[in-house]
């Protein structure tokens, strides 16, 4: 009986079975990676990169991690990371519309706030224009005109459903108009002494 076990065919058979078992366990998770990439692409098409950024970035990071793990031949961990990436991307999609509506409402309010700020700035320049250098008043009025033109473009963005881009530009415009107003507003005498 022992002589039969030492037969070369038996050794080759054991070797082939072992290789088959180990190779079947060590396959890259190509299907999971493809599903994760597809889910991330779908989330990006639905603008999750703008309106559900945290989950979208987690999905991208998990996909990168999965690819790095595949390169390191850690296939089980790579599979989990790829599945995690797909789940993050799928979770981001329903948040897009909710967050988009929120950003739209904020943008519409920001438009009103910027319009009011520009009107106040224009009134401030008209009121203190005689105290300003002639070129400075002209420069500020030109800046206000530019912002009003930019505001018209931003309103078009809002109409075109580009709420995040509009919001970003409105925030910058609000900050700039506020800085301009602060720069033009003279300090009260007691604060001027402190400087």
Secondary structure, 3 states (H helix, E strand, C coil): CHHHHCCHHHHHHHHHHHHHHHHHHCCCCHHHHHHHHHHHHHHHHCCHHHHCHHHHHHHHHHHHHHHHHHHCCCHHHHHHHHHHHHHHHHHHHHHHHHHHHHHHHHHHHHHHHHHHHHHHHHHHHHHHHHHCCHHHHHHHHHHHHHHHHHHHHHHHHHHCCCHHHHHHHHHHHHHHHHHHHHHHCCCCHHHHHHC
